[in-house]
Amino acid sequence: MICGRRHVLTASLAALFFRPKHVSASSREIKVISADDLTTEARASHERYMQMAIDALGGGAPFGAVIVDQESGEVMCHGVNRGSVNRIYHGEMDAMINCTNLHPDIDWSKMALYTTGEPCPMCMSAIVWNRIPKVVYATSIRKLKNIGLNQIGLESPTVAGAAPFYSGEIISGVLEDRTNAMFEKWWAARQARFQSEQKTAN
């Protein structure tokens, strides 16, 4: 009986101190790359499309996206944040909806999505469901939180890695210096406007 208990105790300690690392099949299929690790040619190409997402922005929140056919290089559609209409209309959601309307037979497996801000869990989930294999973003969720924006703290690789049926590539930090400055300026102006309205109301 003592030997049996000792065996159970030894097994329990072994399980405690020598737990194997659990790596899901999907995590091995999610490639995460920093813009700093790209070749000069690849980075220039990604920056060109990211600039298009920036150029498509209106006067509101600087969240914009473009969807590009990776084979032809054609920009299929644009999207911007339209949260004033509906809070789920983030730039990525708007771009995907626009693409579906403009190209009902779109082959998502050939697309790449470029977005000025890292996709939130809602947008990344929609990207996963559409099986878009490449996502390129500029400003990270972590940076947006540091600026002061409300964010759900799940980064895009975490969301993508939780889907065992999805594989893809996530490239971070393309033109982030430019978009970081845009978000900081927009948020500061928004906060100043809010404070001014509060003073007026009081």
C-alpha positions in Angstrom: 0.0 0.0 0.0 2.9 2.3 0.9 4.6 1.5 -2.4 1.4 2.2 -4.3 1.1 5.6 -2.6 4.8 6.3 -3.2 4.3 5.5 -6.9 1.3 7.8 -7.2 3.3 10.6 -5.4 6.3 10.1 -7.7 4.1 10.2 -10.8 2.4 13.3 -9.6 5.7 15.1 -9.0 6.9 14.0 -12.4 3.8 15.4 -14.0 4.2 18.7 -12.1 7.9 19.3 -12.9 8.1 17.6 -16.3 5.0 18.7 -18.1 5.4 18.4 -21.9 4.9 21.5 -24.0 1.6 21.3 -25.8 1.9 22.8 -29.3 -1.2 22.7 -31.4 -1.0 21.6 -35.0 -2.3 25.0 -36.1 0.5 26.9 -34.2 3.1 25.3 -36.5 1.2 26.6 -39.5 0.9 30.2 -38.3 4.0 32.0 -39.5 4.6 35.3 -37.7 7.2 37.7 -39.2 8.4 41.2 -38.2 8.7 43.8 -40.9 12.4 44.2 -39.7 13.1 40.6 -40.9 11.8 41.1 -44.4 14.0 41.4 -47.4 14.3 45.0 -48.8 12.2 44.0 -51.8 9.5 42.3 -49.8 9.3 45.2 -47.3 9.0 47.8 -50.1 6.1 45.8 -51.7 4.3 45.5 -48.4 4.8 49.2 -47.6 3.3 50.1 -51.0 0.1 48.4 -50.2 0.0 49.6 -46.6 0.4 53.1 -47.9 -2.7 52.5 -50.0 -4.6 51.5 -46.8 -3.4 54.8 -45.2 -4.4 56.8 -48.3 -7.9 55.4 -48.2 -8.6 56.8 -44.8 -11.2 59.5 -44.3 -11.3 62.0 -41.5 -12.3 59.5 -38.8 -10.4 56.9 -36.9 -7.3 55.9 -38.8 -8.2 52.3 -39.1 -8.1 51.3 -42.8 -7.6 48.2 -44.8 -7.1 47.0 -48.3 -7.4 43.5 -49.7 -4.9 42.5 -52.5 -4.8 39.6 -54.9 -1.4 38.1 -54.2 -1.1 36.6 -57.7 -2.1 39.6 -59.8 -1.2 42.4 -57.3 -4.6 43.9 -57.9 -6.2 45.8 -55.0 -9.6 44.3 -54.8 -11.2 46.6 -52.3 -10.8 49.1 -49.5 -12.3 49.4 -46.1 -12.3 52.1 -43.3 -13.6 52.1 -39.8 -17.3 53.0 -39.8 -18.0 52.5 -36.1 -20.3 55.5 -36.0 -22.7 53.4 -38.1 -22.1 50.1 -36.4 -19.4 49.2 -34.0 -18.6 46.0 -35.8 -17.6 47.9 -38.9 -13.9 48.0 -38.3 -11.7 48.6 -41.3 -11.0 44.9 -41.9 -14.7 44.0 -41.6 -15.7 46.8 -44.0 -13.0 45.7 -46.5 -14.2 42.1 -46.4 -17.8 43.1 -46.8 -17.0 45.4 -49.7 -15.0 42.6 -51.3 -17.9 40.2 -51.1 -20.2 42.8 -52.6 -17.8 43.7 -55.4 -16.5 40.2 -56.1 -19.1 37.6 -55.1 -16.9 34.8 -56.4 -13.7 36.0 -54.8 -11.1 33.3 -54.0 -10.0 34.3 -50.5 -7.2 31.8 -50.5 -5.3 34.1 -53.0 -5.8 37.3 -50.9 -3.7 39.3 -48.5 -5.2 41.8 -46.1 -3.3 45.0 -45.2 -4.5 46.9 -42.2 -3.2 50.0 -40.4 -4.0 48.5 -37.0 -3.5 44.9 -35.9 -6.8 43.0 -36.3 -8.9 42.8 -33.1 -10.2 39.3 -32.1 -13.4 39.9 -34.0 -11.7 40.9 -37.2 -9.0 38.2 -37.0 -11.8 35.6 -36.5 -13.5 36.8 -39.6 -10.2 36.7 -41.5 -9.7 33.1 -40.2 -13.3 32.1 -41.3 -12.6 33.5 -44.7 -9.3 31.6 -44.8 -7.3 34.7 -45.9 -3.8 33.3 -45.7 -1.8 36.5 -45.3 -2.4 39.4 -42.9 -0.1 42.5 -42.8 -0.6 45.1 -40.1 1.2 48.3 -39.0 0.4 49.4 -35.4 0.1 46.6 -32.9 -2.8 46.0 -30.4 -0.2 46.5 -27.6 0.7 49.9 -29.0 -3.0 50.9 -29.4 -3.6 50.0 -25.7 -0.5 52.0 -24.6 -1.9 55.0 -26.5 -5.1 54.7 -24.6 -7.6 53.0 -27.0 -9.9 50.3 -25.7 -8.7 47.0 -27.1 -9.5 43.3 -26.4 -6.1 41.9 -25.3 -5.9 39.0 -27.7 -3.2 39.4 -30.3 -3.8 38.1 -33.9 -1.4 35.1 -33.7 -3.3 33.9 -30.6 -6.6 34.1 -32.4 -5.3 32.4 -35.5 -3.5 29.7 -33.6 -6.7 28.8 -31.8 -8.2 27.7 -35.1 -7.0 24.1 -36.0 -8.3 24.5 -39.5 -6.4 27.7 -40.4 -2.9 28.3 -41.6 -1.4 31.6 -42.6 1.2 34.3 -42.3 1.1 37.4 -40.2 3.5 40.2 -40.9 3.7 42.9 -38.2 5.0 46.5 -38.1 4.9 47.5 -41.7 5.0 51.4 -41.7 4.3 51.3 -38.0 6.2 54.5 -37.3 3.8 56.3 -39.6 0.6 54.7 -38.3 1.7 55.0 -34.6 2.0 58.8 -35.1 -1.4 58.9 -36.8 -3.1 57.0 -34.0 -1.4 59.1 -31.3 -2.4 62.4 -33.0 -6.0 61.2 -33.6 -6.4 59.9 -30.0 -5.0 63.1 -28.5 -7.3 65.2 -30.7 -10.3 63.0 -29.7 -9.5 63.3 -26.0 -9.0 67.1 -26.3 -12.4 67.4 -28.0 -14.1 65.2 -25.4 -12.6 67.4 -22.6 -13.7 70.5 -24.3 -17.3 69.2 -24.7 -17.3 68.2 -21.0 -16.3 71.8 -19.9 -19.0 73.2 -22.2 -21.6 70.9 -20.7 -20.6 71.9 -17.2 
